[in-house]
Every structure is written in structure tokens, then in C-alpha cells.
Amino acid sequence: MPEQPRSRRQTRAAILTHLLQSGGTFRPPLAKAVRLSEASLSRILFDLKAEGLIEEVRRPAPYVGGPTALVSLDGSVALAAFELSTQRLSVGVGSLSGELHYTEHVPLPKRPTVESVGRAFREAMTLLRDWTRRRRITLAQIGVSVPGLGRLSVSGNPIIPCDVDRLRDMFGQTFAGVPIDFTNSVVAHATFHRCRTENYPFSGTHLFVFVSHGVAGAWMDDPAEADALQPIELGHMVFGPDGPRCRCGHHGCVEAYTSLQALAELLGVSEIELLRLGYEWANAIPLSSRVRQELRRRLFRLGLAIGNTLNVKPCGGVAISGWPSLLAEDDRKAVIEGIDACLLGGRKLAQVSLAFVPPSTGNDPQAALAFAAFCLARSGGMPAASTEAA
């Protein structure tokens, strides 16, 4: 079946998203990756360079007689990021490569309300507006990450109460004309890993699972497509109505067994202490045989949730990010055993590859910044109302 012709926006998006994921490449491999002739690629690169979206710098040729101009995203493009977590709202300005130039954190009350979250956003917007005005910086894109955001929770978020429609109006008044996109936090972290993690294990369609304050997943597809990132709430798969209470209101969810809060309770420390230890908790906190056995049982449940998800929608790869990545391989095997228990014939017959990637919690607003870069690249660097000539 012949390939459908792409619009100008889609072609530009394919180029920019490839550069975002690769960090930069020479023209011949770029042309091959986005399925363009070098002549067609040159014409589009001329436009992108004139618009200040890409740059070409001289690099040693990869082989004798090879190209010497490396194509990469322009480091002068400024993006803004807002990342909401259970304890604070982080705001920052950074580049397409992920370099942060400015960061502020606005604390949230212990029991946030729609009003208090709205005030935090108002304060963060004012800080950002004043900082960019003093430096005469023009923002190209704003990305906003909100935990629990979904099609049913736009104005009634079950995790952190906030009114997204009201927030959109606030952004429109404060940053008129700047493109803005909201997303679920798992999508932001999935984007961060896909675009920022060196040697990220998957390039094609796969499932990304994020185990942190909550447990969620995202379907990862062709980054140039409009529906490339689809959040799924696999953490609220119920294993038994008599299990621990989950923040969603049900009992026995996989999140109630494997979230950071549940992990802290199992280890006998506060969640704040666990966050303070960061990546070192696995070495700093000794695990008794009883705790280790219970930990593995909970990881097995996580594997069951992932396996059940793959039974509904099969795919060839699963990337898991979060605290399970910090454990020894023997402990992580429980996740694999849970997945195998759900797939007929196990992962080998289902042809599923599994990889653990480092946690990304605590570096906010880097995930939201990566999402902002992704949104700009996916749009082809074109305004939403611009004509899409083929």
C-alpha cells in the first residue's frame, strides 16, 4: 500500500521530532530517517533555519568525504514548563535540548483545593512573566504537567484538585499568543525519557510505566503523530476489595500496594524521608527477609497489572521507570514473573521486551520541559492556524 502524502506540517514535525530524540544528526541519515530526498530536506531545513528552529554547526566528518554540518535544534528557542506535584508547583524556562535557565518552586498546602492550586499557578505565572520580560525573552511553547489529568478529570481531578479550563484562561490572559499544552504527568515523564535518556531502549511502539507517587502508564507511538502519547491508569486495576485504600477511593488498587507512599509504609519510614534519600534509599535502608518477601509480592502485582494491560493491547516493549529500577535484579524478577503470569506462553512467545530505566521523580520541571519541546516539534514549529499545504 503506497505511503500517504504528508502535509508540510507533518514533514516538518517528522524532522523536528527526530532531531529532538537524536540530539542532532548529519543530513544524509536525517533524510533517510524522515524518508525525504536530500534536495527536499534541504529546502525544508532552509525554512527551519530561517525561522530560528534549527542550526547547523561544523563537526568532524563521520567518514572520509562525509558531511561536516551537524543539524540540531536551535539552542536559543525558549520554552516554559509548569509541573504540578503533590507538594509543589514548579515553573521553569529552558531550551529545546533540556537545559534549564530559570526555575522556581511554589509550595502547595498539605490539603490543596481548586482555589489554592489556582493561586499557586497565578503566582508561578507572575514569576515567569516578570522573569521573561526583564530579559526580553519570547516563549515559543508552554508545557503543563498535571497528575491525574484525563478526559474525565479536566475540571474534577481526583488526585490534585484543579480546574484546567480556568487555568487555560489564566494562561491566555498572561501569555497571550503563546501555544500551551496540558498533559498527564506520566506522559510528561514518558516524553522526558524518550527524548532525554541516553540509549533509551525503544524507538517503536511500546508501553511506558511510571511508578512514583502514583502508578500509571502511557502508550508510546510514532512521535510525529497527533496521538503519539496516550495515558492509561493501569495503577487503578483492583486486585481485591479488601486491600488497602487507594487515593482514587477504591480498595486494593495496584497503586495502593506499589506507590511511593505504600513503599514508605512498608519500609517503616515517612514518604518525605524516602524522597530525601532519593536514589540511595535502596542501599541506605536494610530490608529484612519479611519486608523483601512482601516487596516481591507487591512487585508481582505490578507485573500482573502490566501483563493484563498487554493482554488488552499487545505491544513489543515495556519500559519501567521509578523506584523498582533501583532494586537488585533478583527483586525485579518479581515484576517479570507477574507479566509472564498474564501472557499466554510468557514474554518470549508474546515477543515482549522489558527494560528498566532510571527514576525521573524530583527533577521537576524537566519532564514538563521535555513535553513542551515535544509539543513544539510535533506542531512542526507552525502556529495551529497556519495553512497545511502538502
ZAMARGU-4260 file (C-alpha; in steps of 0.2 Angstrom, whole numbers, plus 5000, padded with zeros to 4 digits):
<rodrens>
0) 5000/5000/5000 | 5008/5017/4995 | 5013/5029/5008 | 5000/5043/5010 | 5007/5060/5006
5) 5012/5071/5021 | 5007/5089/5024 | 5020/5102/5026 | 5017/5102/5045 | 5019/5083/5046
10) 5035/5083/5036 | 5042/5097/5047 | 5036/5088/5063 | 5045/5072/5057 | 5061/5082/5055
15) 5060/5091/5072 | 5055/5076/5082 | 5069/5066/5075 | 5081/5080/5080 | 5073/5081/5097
20) 5076/5062/5100 | 5093/5061/5092 | 5100/5077/5099 | 5107/5081/5081 | 5112/5072/5066
25) 5120/5074/5048 | 5109/5077/5033 | 5111/5060/5024 | 5105/5050/5039 | 5092/5063/5043
30) 5085/5062/5025 | 5084/5043/5027 | 5076/5044/5044 | 5062/5055/5038 | 5060/5047/5021
35) 5065/5063/5011 | 5077/5066/4996 | 5091/5076/5001 | 5085/5090/4990 | 5068/5091/4998
40) 5076/5090/5015 | 5087/5105/5011 | 5073/5116/5006 | 5064/5112/5022 | 5080/5114/5033
45) 5082/5131/5024 | 5065/5137/5031 | 5068/5130/5048 | 5084/5138/5050 | 5077/5155/5044
50) 5063/5153/5057 | 5077/5150/5071 | 5071/5132/5075 | 5087/5123/5069 | 5105/5127/5067
55) 5120/5118/5058 | 5137/5118/5066 | 5153/5110/5059 | 5158/5094/5066 | 5172/5081/5060
60) 5166/5071/5046 | 5159/5053/5052 | 5169/5046/5037 | 5181/5051/5024 | 5172/5063/5012
65) 5157/5063/5023 | 5146/5078/5029 | 5153/5090/5041 | 5137/5100/5045 | 5128/5093/5060
70) 5109/5098/5060 | 5102/5101/5078 | 5088/5111/5086 | 5092/5129/5089 | 5098/5132/5107
75) 5091/5149/5108 | 5072/5144/5107 | 5064/5147/5124 | 5051/5135/5132 | 5042/5137/5148
80) 5037/5122/5159 | 5024/5120/5174 | 5025/5104/5183 | 5012/5101/5197 | 5016/5088/5210
85) 5008/5083/5227 | 5019/5095/5236 | 5023/5110/5225 | 5021/5118/5208 | 5037/5120/5198
90) 5040/5133/5184 | 5055/5135/5173 | 5062/5141/5157 | 5073/5130/5146 | 5080/5126/5129
95) 5074/5113/5116 | 5089/5102/5122 | 5083/5102/5140 | 5095/5115/5148 | 5086/5125/5162
100) 5089/5143/5163 | 5077/5148/5176 | 5067/5138/5190 | 5056/5142/5204 | 5045/5132/5216
105) 5029/5137/5223 | 5024/5126/5238 | 5006/5119/5240 | 4996/5117/5256 | 4995/5099/5264
110) 4977/5098/5258 | 4976/5108/5242 | 4960/5115/5235 | 4955/5121/5217 | 4957/5139/5224
115) 4974/5136/5232 | 4981/5127/5217 | 4974/5141/5206 | 4983/5154/5217 | 4999/5144/5215
120) 4998/5144/5196 | 4994/5163/5197 | 5010/5166/5207 | 5020/5155/5196 | 5014/5163/5180
125) 5018/5180/5188 | 5036/5175/5192 | 5038/5168/5174 | 5031/5183/5166 | 5042/5195/5176
130) 5057/5185/5173 | 5055/5184/5154 | 5050/5202/5152 | 5066/5208/5161 | 5076/5198/5149
135) 5066/5201/5134 | 5063/5183/5131 | 5049/5177/5119 | 5042/5160/5123 | 5039/5148/5109
140) 5029/5135/5119 | 5022/5131/5136 | 5020/5114/5143 | 5010/5110/5159 | 5011/5093/5168
145) 4996/5089/5180 | 4995/5072/5189 | 4979/5063/5186 | 4974/5073/5171 | 4962/5063/5159
150) 4947/5065/5148 | 4936/5063/5163 | 4945/5074/5175 | 4948/5090/5166 | 4939/5100/5179
155) 4937/5087/5193 | 4955/5079/5196 | 4954/5065/5208 | 4972/5067/5213 | 4976/5086/5214
160) 4961/5097/5213 | 4962/5110/5199 | 4951/5117/5186 | 4961/5116/5169 | 4948/5126/5160
165) 4951/5140/5172 | 4970/5138/5171 | 4969/5139/5152 | 4960/5156/5153 | 4973/5162/5166
170) 4987/5157/5154 | 4978/5165/5139 | 4977/5181/5149 | 4995/5181/5155 | 5004/5174/5140
175) 4993/5179/5125 | 4998/5171/5109 | 5010/5158/5116 | 5005/5140/5112 | 5001/5130/5128
180) 4998/5111/5130 | 4992/5102/5146 | 4996/5083/5149 | 4995/5070/5162 | 5012/5068/5172
185) 5015/5051/5166 | 5015/5057/5148 | 5027/5071/5153 | 5039/5058/5161 | 5037/5046/5146
190) 5042/5061/5135 | 5057/5065/5146 | 5064/5048/5145 | 5061/5046/5126 | 5069/5062/5122
195) 5082/5064/5136 | 5088/5047/5142 | 5104/5041/5134 | 5102/5025/5125 | 5083/5024/5128
200) 5079/5006/5124 | 5064/5008/5112 | 5061/5018/5097 | 5045/5010/5091 | 5028/5007/5099
205) 5029/5002/5117 | 5021/5004/5134 | 5030/5016/5147 | 5026/5013/5165 | 5029/5026/5179
210) 5030/5020/5197 | 5031/5035/5209 | 5018/5044/5219 | 5006/5035/5208 | 5007/5021/5196
215) 5002/5025/5178 | 5006/5020/5160 | 5007/5028/5143 | 5006/5021/5126 | 5021/5027/5115
220) 5019/5028/5097 | 5027/5037/5082 | 5031/5054/5090 | 5026/5064/5074 | 5008/5058/5076
225) 4995/5068/5085 | 4990/5053/5096 | 5008/5048/5099 | 5006/5048/5118 | 4990/5040/5127
230) 4990/5039/5146 | 4982/5024/5154 | 4978/5022/5173 | 4984/5004/5175 | 4988/5008/5193
235) 4970/5008/5197 | 4967/4990/5192 | 4959/4982/5208 | 4966/4966/5215 | 4954/4964/5229
240) 4941/4975/5238 | 4948/4971/5255 | 4965/4978/5251 | 4972/4995/5256 | 4963/5011/5252
245) 4969/5020/5236 | 4968/5039/5234 | 4956/5036/5220 | 4943/5030/5233 | 4944/5011/5229
250) 4952/4997/5239 | 4965/4985/5233 | 4972/4995/5218 | 4990/4991/5212 | 4994/5009/5216
255) 4989/5006/5234 | 5002/4992/5235 | 5017/5000/5225 | 5016/5019/5226 | 5030/5028/5235
260) 5018/5031/5249 | 5015/5012/5250 | 5033/5008/5249 | 5037/5021/5263 | 5024/5012/5274
265) 5032/4995/5271 | 5049/5001/5274 | 5044/5010/5290 | 5049/5027/5285 | 5040/5043/5280
270) 5037/5047/5262 | 5047/5063/5265 | 5062/5054/5271 | 5061/5042/5257 | 5061/5056/5245
275) 5075/5064/5254 | 5086/5048/5252 | 5082/5049/5233 | 5091/5036/5223 | 5101/5030/5238
280) 5086/5023/5248 | 5089/5005/5241 | 5106/5005/5249 | 5103/5016/5264 | 5088/5006/5271
285) 5091/4987/5276 | 5077/4975/5270 | 5073/4961/5282 | 5068/4944/5274 | 5050/4948/5278
290) 5050/4965/5270 | 5059/4959/5255 | 5047/4945/5253 | 5032/4957/5254 | 5041/4969/5242
295) 5042/4955/5229 | 5024/4951/5231 | 5019/4969/5228 | 5031/4969/5213 | 5022/4953/5206
300) 5005/4963/5207 | 5013/4977/5197 | 5019/4964/5184 | 5001/4957/5184 | 4994/4974/5180
305) 5006/4977/5166 | 5003/4959/5159 | 4984/4962/5160 | 4987/4979/5150 | 4997/4970/5137
310) 4983/4957/5135 | 4971/4970/5131 | 4983/4979/5119 | 4999/4970/5114 | 5015/4978/5110
315) 5033/4973/5108 | 5041/4983/5123 | 5039/4989/5141 | 5049/5002/5149 | 5048/5004/5168
320) 5053/5019/5177 | 5053/5023/5195 | 5058/5015/5212 | 5058/4997/5205 | 5073/5002/5194
325) 5084/5005/5209 | 5082/4987/5215 | 5093/4972/5213 | 5089/4961/5198 | 5083/4947/5209
330) 5070/4958/5217 | 5065/4965/5199 | 5062/4947/5193 | 5045/4948/5203 | 5039/4960/5190
335) 5044/4949/5176 | 5035/4934/5184 | 5019/4944/5186 | 5020/4949/5167 | 5023/4931/5162
340) 5008/4925/5173 | 4997/4936/5162 | 5003/4932/5145 | 4999/4916/5136 | 5016/4907/5135
345) 5025/4921/5143 | 5035/4936/5136 | 5046/4925/5125 | 5031/4919/5115 | 5022/4936/5115
350) 5039/4944/5109 | 5039/4957/5123 | 5055/4965/5128 | 5056/4973/5146 | 5068/4987/5151
355) 5070/4996/5167 | 5075/5015/5166 | 5081/5027/5179 | 5068/5036/5190 | 5064/5054/5185
360) 5055/5060/5200 | 5062/5075/5209 | 5069/5084/5194 | 5054/5095/5190 | 5051/5104/5179
365) 5062/5094/5167 | 5048/5082/5162 | 5036/5096/5158 | 5050/5105/5149 | 5053/5089/5138
370) 5034/5089/5135 | 5035/5107/5129 | 5049/5103/5117 | 5039/5088/5111 | 5024/5099/5108
375) 5034/5112/5098 | 5042/5098/5087 | 5026/5089/5084 | 5017/5105/5078 | 5031/5107/5065
380) 5035/5124/5073 | 5020/5131/5065 | 5005/5140/5073 | 4990/5130/5075 | 4980/5141/5062
385) 4993/5140/5049 | 4989/5133/5032 | 4995/5115/5029 | 5000/5114/5011 | 5006/5097/5005
</rodrens>
